[in-house]
Amino acid sequence: MKKVLSIISIQLVILILFSSCASPYAINIGHDAHHGLLPSVAIGIRSDKNEFNIDDITLDFSFGDDNGDIIDYIQIGGINAEKCPIVCVAVYFYNAKYMDATFEHVEDSYVSQRILFEDYKEIEGWHFVKEITPEDYEENYKVQYNYWGRTKYDHTETLTIPKETLELTTGYVCFGVHQIAYIPSEDSYIVIVNDGDCRGVKYEKLENGKVKISDAGMTLFPTDVPR
């Protein structure tokens, strides 16, 4: 009898341990163990559900980088390179097919020249959320990686994905965090795009105005097909 009770006790302990380790989130992206090179911006997305009304796709977004440092300026040009100050960090939502909206497109190929914008808050296909001063970003948007690679964010906020970014039945939406540089000679701005500046989610439109959101993984290609 004692042996049976011991076995039951062990099983209960195991069940409790497993249940305590289970994630309470239906969506949990960018918080667990990270492997490989660290991204330029760490982005985490969480929600306790994965189906939403299309008008209220609201999730918790965490973001920042491991030291919070922002370069003061970038240089554009050759020998007499122009110093272009970083004026802010801008946050956007955009459908994945607009990922290359900040690069010139010539004869079905992309060139390295970034597009100049009179207003970085008005980019076609990109939905501007907010801007952050370099000082604020450096102070309040740090992240840390623990021994197991899990990410701890200083900053988290609740944001709603604009339904306008869900253009077709199934596809991908990006949450982008990009530094903005000012070009004095052009009186214009450029969006600095690096690997890891955005994190994607997959959307699937369901019936009755519902949308299912899931992790896009490494797939962010604009493969939407109208249906």
Secondary structure as GFF3:
##gff-version 3
##sequence-region A 1 227
A	DSSP	alpha_helix	2	21	.	.	.	ID=ss1
A	DSSP	beta_strand	27	29	.	.	.	ID=ss2
A	DSSP	beta_strand	42	47	.	.	.	ID=ss3
A	DSSP	beta_strand	51	53	.	.	.	ID=ss4
A	DSSP	beta_strand	57	64	.	.	.	ID=ss5
A	DSSP	beta_strand	73	76	.	.	.	ID=ss6
A	DSSP	beta_strand	82	95	.	.	.	ID=ss7
A	DSSP	three_ten_helix	96	98	.	.	.	ID=ss8
A	DSSP	beta_strand	103	106	.	.	.	ID=ss9
A	DSSP	beta_strand	109	114	.	.	.	ID=ss10
A	DSSP	beta_strand	126	132	.	.	.	ID=ss11
A	DSSP	alpha_helix	134	140	.	.	.	ID=ss12
A	DSSP	beta_strand	143	145	.	.	.	ID=ss13
A	DSSP	beta_strand	151	153	.	.	.	ID=ss14
A	DSSP	beta_strand	156	161	.	.	.	ID=ss15
A	DSSP	three_ten_helix	163	165	.	.	.	ID=ss16
A	DSSP	beta_strand	170	183	.	.	.	ID=ss17
A	DSSP	beta_strand	188	192	.	.	.	ID=ss18
A	DSSP	beta_strand	198	205	.	.	.	ID=ss19
A	DSSP	beta_strand	210	215	.	.	.	ID=ss20
###
